[in-house]
Structures are given as structure tokens and as C-alpha cells.
Amino acid sequence: MRKIGLLSDTHGYLHPELGRIFKDCDEIWHAGDFGDYSVVRGLREMKPLRGVYGNIDAIDIRVEFPEYLRFVCEEVDVLITHIGGYPGKYSPAVKQIMQANPPQLFISGHSHILKVKHDKKHNCLHMNPGAAGKSGFHKVITMLRFEIDGKTIRELEVIEFPLNQ
């Protein structure tokens, strides 16, 4: 079993409660728009980090993190990218992946809107953790925690903080 902390769109900001929130996690996954390399360093000080670059990320992040990251966690095939859309409205590249070889868990960021939705057509769970930074139109900082146990994704939790905290 793996406990995962998932966030996106930090835009250079690390919430002061992240260490506590992700304390029991085995890994942190970031779905792009780190915003600054200090975020990468800060997250790595907490836990092992997997991530993808986002549209605002500079070359130092882009050379280290891919646009698409596909891997197996426990027995779940995972795909992460920053700009991917969501079930029924995937980006063109993700739509091709979904048609050819869909993952079991698809994670994207970019929208700043937290969304968890099952894609019935591709039998895939989609997660977008929303935005964990202060920049953007969102009104609440959001992130997710969940467990992967074998083939099962469970214990999904939404974590929210006011923007002014």
C-alpha cells in the first residue's frame, strides 16, 4: 500500500501546513506549474517526489521533469500531465492516449479546479487536485491525499485552506 499526496499549480508557493498534511504519505505527486525550483526542493525535503512540468515552469524544471509521466504504482497504471483536460474533454494528445492505451488513473492540473471523476468510457479515474498555490482565480487552496493498495484506489481526502492563510 502507498499513501500519496497530490498537488498542482503551486506557482512558487509551499503552504506551511504541507509537511503536516503529507507527513504520513509515502510519495508526493505534483501535476505541474511548480512555479519555482524552491518548490521542488521543499517537496523533496518532505517525501520522494514525482511530477511533470507545467506551462509556467522554467527550463530548470523542464529539464528534470517530463511533460507526461507514466508509471505503475502498486498495480495501478498512472498517467500524469499538466494540461490534459478531463473525461469527455481531454486535450488532443491525451485523447489519443486514452483511445490507444488508457491508464487506470489519469491526473492533470492546470484548471485550478479540483475534480475527481470516473471516465466510464475508458474505465479510468481522473483526478485534478486543483491549485495549491496563491496565484490564479481559485478561492481556496486544494490538494488530495489517497491510498493505492494493489489495484484499489481508496481513502481519497480533499484538503482545503483559505487563500489568505
N, C-alpha and C positions, 0 to 999 in steps of 0.2 A: 504494500500500500504506500502511495506517495501523496503527501499533502502539498497542494500547490497554492501559491499566492499569485494572483493575476492582476496586472495593471497595464495601463496605456496612457499615452498623452500626458506625461508628467511635465513636459515643456520646461525642464530645468528645475523643477521643484520636487523635493522629497518631503512629504508630510512628516512631522516629528513623531507621529504615532506608528509609522511603518514598522519599525523594529519590534514593537509590541504586537502589532496586528499579524505580522508574518513570523513571529517567534517560533511557533510550532510547525511551520511549513518546512518541507524538505527542499523545495526549489521555489524561485520566483521567476515568473514568465512575464515579459514586457512586450506588448504588441505595438511598439513603435512610437515615435516622437518623444524620445528621451529628452531632447532639447539641449542637453549639455552633458559632457563626459563625466562630470561630477556625479550625475545621477547613476551612471553605470558603476562608478567606484563605490558609491554609497550602498547600492543594492548588493554588490558583490561582497561587501563587508558583512552583510546580513546573512546571505544564503547563496548557494550556487544559482547562477543566472543564465536563462536562455532568453533570446529576444531577436527582434527584427528591427531594421531601421525604418523610420517614418519619413514623411515628406519634408519635415523641417530639420532633420538631422544632418549635421555636417559630415565632412569626409572622414574625420577620426572615428565616428560611429559607423559610417557606411563601410569602411574597410574591415571592420571587425564583425559586424552583424549583417546577415543576408536580408534580401527583400522577402524571400519565402523561406520558412524553416519547417521542414517535415521530419518527424521522428516518431518513435514509439515510446510511450510511457506506460510501464506495466504491459498491458496487452491492448492499449488504445493507440490507434494511428492518429497523430495530431498534425495539423497544418496551421501555421501562424503566418499572417502577413498584416501589414498596417492598413492598406486600403483594399478591402475585399468585398465590401457590401454585406448582405445578409440574405437568408433564404428568400428566393423569388426576385431578388435584386442584386445578384452578385456582379462584381466587376467582370469585364470580358475574360481576363486571364483566369480568374477563379471559376467562372462558369465552365471554361474548358477543362479545368482540373476536375470539377465536380462531375462532368459528363464522362470523363475518361477513367478516373480513379478517385472517388470521393474518400476523404478521411472519415473517421468516426467522430472527431472533434475538430471543428474549424473555429479559429479565433482570429478576430480582426479588431482594429481600433479605429481611429480617425474621426468618427462621427461625434465623439464626446457624449454619446447616448448609450447608457447601459442597456444591453438587450441580451436575453438568453432565449433562444428559440430553436425548436426542433424542426429540421428540414425533413419532412416526410418523404419527399420525392427521392432524396439521396440517403435516407436513414442516417442522418448526421446531426449532431448537436452543434449549434452555433453559439458562441459567446463573444460579446463585446463588453469589456469591463467599464466602459465609459471613460471618464477623464480623471486622472489622479493629480492633475496639476491645477494651477490657478488661472491659466490663460485659456480664453475661449468663452463661448456663450453659455456654458453649463452653469447651473446654480448650486450644484452640490458636487463635491469630490466623491468619486465612487471607485471601487475596486471589488474583486471577488476572491473568495477562498473556496476550495473544493478538494475532494479526495478522488484519486483514481485507485481502484482496488481491482486488479485483474482487468476484466473487460468493463467494469462498472464505474461510472462517474456518479459521485454521490456527495451528500453533505454540502451542497452549494450554499454559500453565505454571501450576501451583499453587505459591504461595508460602506457607510456613508459618513461624510464630515461636511459641515458647513464651509463655504469658501473662505469665510473670514477667520477661520481657526489657524 
